[in-house]
Amino acid sequence: MASTSTNLQKAIDLASKAAQEDKAENYEEALQLYQHAVQYFLHVVKYEAQGDKAKQSIRAKCTEYLDRAEKLKEYLKKKEKKPQKPVKEGQPRPADEKGNDSDGEGESDDPEKKKLQNQLQGKRTPWRGILLFGPPGTGKSYLAKAVATEANNSTFFSISSSDLVSKWLGESEKLVKNLFQLARENKPSIIFIDEIDSLCGSRSENESEAARRIKTEFLVQMQGVGVDNDGILVLGATNIPWVLDSAIRRRFEKRIYIPLPEAHARAAMFKLHLGTTQNSLTEADFRELGMKTEGYSGADISIIVRDALMQPVRKVQSATHFKKVRGPSRADPNNIVDDLLMPCSPGDPGAIEMTWMDVPGDKLLEPVVCMSDMLRSLSSTKPTVNEHDLLKLKKFTEDFGQEG
């Protein structure tokens, strides 16, 4: 009985604090206190209350507090979108008087958005599930980052298997359900699941009960009875789409193949990764590098360029002779001096025998990145994707997907 009175008293204290905060217009604090009070009241009803009359009285109070909490929650959501006058208990809300069209007013400010919304009417609805698949290193995750940047009025959830898998039985599917519930509360929203094959592989008799339950919860939340996913896009990325369960595959309405970059795209990547680093490469050199890197992914090209950028440093460290050259001073780049030292071959005119340890730091001029550095790095860097993987991806694209 002591524990009953303790929990009941705690619930009453929380409810009275919530009413005080509500009156003081601290609506966020009041909302949390109302919710905690209701939890304690329900605990008392379920496990501790004696007699039907007491239970009925507590339930009536819970209903009253929950109604007030819902009003506060709606008000706080609208306040985030558009500042309004505070709502007082018992007074009508401004949204009720005006027909709750605050979202429409915001959308009408953007003519491009309104034009698109006018087109997406009736049976024209956006895709609710998109699967990006292709060889590793082709930029699937970067595409998701681009979506997050462009869809700046949407809530973006980036999820991996470690965020959803728990050692406690039943906790993993609860996390999946909470994720989708949170996405519905904050829609429009985008859920990005990287390496989705680790969560939603094909179901079999040998898999554990926990893994099967996670997949089942995903299936229900993505497209189940009584589930409203309007305004939610599930974006998945994988390198091995053929291991996905067929039911998961069906829920991704668009399955888009992200292939290896073509020659002109590879040439642009070389230029992009070099950035502002001094180099002597011409447009013809970039085109040649694009032609020579057939079968390389964007990540492979990034590694080639990073290795090539280190080649001048290696030349400096392994050089046995240096010669004086003309160039910008380290202290003042606008000032041209004639006593800078650059590595050279022993046979060069004016070569001085010395190591890079003997060269003063302000006199060292490292060589610029040249085509031979790129070719040397290219010869030592192999592509990470083989022909066998590409054939499997092409077969999956022919059977279930489409070209990106």
C-alpha positions, 0 to 999 in steps of 0.5 A, spaced: 500 500 500 505 504 501 508 503 494 501 505 491 500 511 495 507 513 493 506 512 485 499 516 486 502 522 490 508 522 485 503 522 479 498 528 483 505 532 484 507 532 477 500 534 474 499 540 479 506 542 477 504 541 469 498 545 471 503 551 474 507 551 468 501 551 463 499 557 467 506 560 467 506 559 459 512 554 459 508 550 454 514 545 453 516 544 460 508 543 461 507 538 456 513 533 459 510 534 466 503 532 463 506 526 459 510 523 465 504 524 470 499 520 465 504 515 465 504 514 473 497 514 473 496 509 468 501 505 472 497 506 478 491 504 474 494 497 471 497 495 477 495 498 484 489 501 484 483 498 488 476 498 486 473 500 479 470 507 482 478 509 483 480 507 476 474 510 473 476 517 476 484 516 474 482 514 467 478 521 467 483 525 469 488 521 464 484 523 458 483 530 461 491 531 461 492 527 455 487 532 451 491 538 454 498 535 452 495 534 445 493 541 444 500 543 447 504 539 442 500 541 436 501 549 438 509 547 439 509 544 432 506 550 429 510 555 433 516 552 430 514 553 423 511 560 424 511 564 431 504 565 434 501 568 440 501 563 446 495 559 447 491 560 453 488 554 457 480 554 455 481 559 449 480 557 442 487 556 438 488 561 432 489 555 427 482 553 429 479 560 427 483 560 421 482 553 418 489 551 420 492 553 413 499 555 415 502 550 411 499 552 405 501 560 406 508 558 407 508 553 400 505 559 396 511 563 397 515 559 393 512 559 386 516 553 384 514 548 389 507 550 388 508 549 380 510 542 382 505 541 387 499 543 382 502 537 378 503 532 383 495 531 384 490 525 383 494 519 382 500 522 381 504 521 387 512 521 389 516 514 390 516 512 397 522 507 396 528 508 392 534 503 392 541 505 389 545 499 388 552 499 384 559 497 385 563 500 391 565 507 390 561 510 385 558 515 390 551 512 392 552 515 399 554 522 396 547 522 392 544 521 399 548 527 402 546 531 396 538 529 397 539 531 404 542 538 402 537 539 397 531 537 401 532 542 406 525 543 408 525 535 410 527 531 416 533 527 414 535 520 418 541 517 416 541 510 419 546 504 419 545 497 422 548 499 429 543 504 430 537 499 430 540 492 432 540 491 440 542 485 444 536 485 448 530 481 445 525 485 442 529 492 442 531 492 435 524 492 432 522 497 437 527 501 434 525 500 427 518 502 429 520 508 433 524 510 427 518 510 422 514 513 428 519 519 428 519 520 421 511 520 420 511 526 426 516 530 422 514 529 415 516 530 410 522 526 411 527 522 408 530 515 411 537 513 408 539 506 410 546 505 408 548 498 406 541 495 407 543 488 405 546 488 412 539 489 415 534 486 410 538 480 407 534 474 404 530 470 410 531 463 411 530 457 416 537 458 419 537 465 421 536 467 428 529 469 431 532 476 432 534 478 425 527 475 422 523 480 427 527 486 424 526 484 417 518 483 419 518 490 422 521 493 416 516 490 412 510 492 416 513 499 417 514 500 410 508 498 407 503 494 412 496 495 414 494 501 417 501 504 416 500 511 413 507 513 409 505 519 406 510 524 406 516 519 407 521 517 402 525 510 404 532 511 401 537 505 401 544 503 398 547 497 397 553 494 393 550 487 393 542 487 391 541 480 390 542 478 397 536 482 399 529 479 401 524 479 395 519 482 399 524 488 401 526 489 394 518 490 392 517 495 397 523 499 394 519 501 388 525 504 384 531 500 384 536 504 380 543 502 378 549 507 379 554 504 374 562 506 374 563 513 371 565 514 364 571 516 361 569 524 361 566 523 368 573 520 370 577 526 367 573 531 370 574 527 377 582 527 376 581 535 375 576 535 381 581 531 386 587 535 384 583 542 386 588 548 387 594 543 387 600 546 382 600 541 376 602 541 369 597 537 366 593 539 360 586 538 358 589 532 353 592 529 359 586 529 363 582 526 357 588 521 357 587 519 364 580 518 363 581 513 357 586 509 361 582 508 367 577 504 364 573 500 370 576 504 376 570 507 380 570 514 383 573 512 390 579 508 386 581 515 382 581 519 389 586 514 391 590 515 385 590 522 385 592 522 393 598 517 391 600 522 385 600 528 390 605 525 394 610 523 389 613 530 389 614 529 396 617 522 395 622 526 390 624 531 395 626 526 400 630 521 395 633 526 392 641 526 392 642 533 388 638 540 388 639 546 383 637 553 384 631 555 380 627 562 380 620 562 383 616 565 389 619 566 396 615 562 401 615 569 406 612 573 400 609 569 394 609 576 390 616 576 391 620 572 386 627 570 388 633 566 384 635 562 390 630 556 391 632 549 391 629 544 387 631 536 386 634 534 380 638 529 377 646 528 378 647 530 371 643 537 370 647 543 369 648 547 376 646 540 380 649 541 387 650 534 391 646 535 398 640 531 401 633 535 403 635 535 410 641 540 408 636 544 404 633 550 409 626 550 409 624 557 406 629 555 400 625 548 398 621 548 392 617 542 391 616 540 384 609 540 381 605 534 380 606 532 372 603 527 368 609 522 369 607 522 377 599 520 375 602 514 370 606 512 376 601 512 381 596 509 376 600 503 375 601 501 382 593 502 384 589 497 381 581 497 381 577 495 386 571 492 382 572 486 378 568 483 372 565 478 376 561 483 380 559 487 374 556 481 371 552 480 377 550 487 378 548 487 370 544 481 371 540 484 377 539 490 373 536 486 367 531 482 372 529 488 377 532 494 376 533 500 371 539 504 369 541 510 373 
